[in-house]
């Protein structure tokens, strides 16, 4: 009788173990995809920041050329450029650290 009960439970146990492994793999894939998406979004934000700072500097220099004098716009452009470069360097270091972590 005990033998028959074990035989009846065996298929359920096998399916449960297979599903547990499958769910674990799917969960890992989902987490990896979420991490890649967050990294992509952060990279795009850094790109936009660099683009805006470059546009601001270009406009400031063009206005300085037209007006014949450097004004506060150039300093604002330089400050924004510095902040964008700091964000870029932080992002770059994060990418390098993630690459080193993955390769280990």
N, C-alpha and C positions, 0 to 999 in steps of 0.2 A: 504494500500500500504506500509506504513512504517513497519507494522507488517510482511509483506512478505519479505521485505528487511532484517529485523532482523533475521527472520528464515533462510534466505539464508546465512547470515554471521555466524550464530551460529556454524555450523560444522567447519568452518575455524578457528574461534576463539578458539574452544576447542582443535583442533589439534595443533594450534600454542602454546597454553599454555602447552600442554603435551610435545611437542618437546622442549620448553624452559626449562622445568624441567629436561627432559632427558639430554639435552646438559649440563646443570649445573652439574648434577651428574657425567656425563662422564668427564667433565673438572676437577672436584675434584678428581676423581679416577686417572686421568692422572697425575695431580700434585703430588698426594701421591706416585704414582709409580716412578715418576722422583726423588722425595726426597729419597725414599728407594734405588734407584739405585745409587744416589750420595753418600749416606751413605755407601753402600756396596763397592763402588769403593774406597772411602777414607779408609775404614777398610782394604781392600786388600793392599793398598799402605803402610799403617802402618805395616801390617804383613810382607811385603817384606822388609821394612826398618829394622825391628827387626831381620829378618832372615839374611840379609846381615851383620848387625853389629855383630851378633853372629858368623857368618862364619869368618868375619875379625878378631875378637878376638881369635877364635880358631886357625886360621892360625898363627897369631902373637905369640901366646903362644907356638905353636908347633915349630915355627922357633926360638924362644928364647930358647926353650929346646934343640934344635939341635945345635945351635950356642953357647950355654952356657952363653948367656948374653941377658939382656933385651935391646931392641933397640927402635927406634921411632915407629915401627909398633904397638907395644903394646899401646902406647899413642894414636895413630890414632884409633885403635880399641876401646879403652875406650871412646874417644870423640864421635865416631860414635854411640856407644851404648848409651851414655848419650842423644844424640840428638834423637835417635830412641825412647827412653823411654819418653822424653818430648813430642814427637808427640803422643805416645800411651796414655799418661795421658791426653793430650788435647782432643783426640778422646774419651776417656773414660768419661771425664766430659761432653762432648757434648752429648753422649748417655744417661747419667744420666739426664741431663737437658731436653732432648727431651722426655724421659720416664716420667719425672715429669710433663711436659707440657701436654702430651697426657692424663695422668691419671686425670688431674684436670678438 
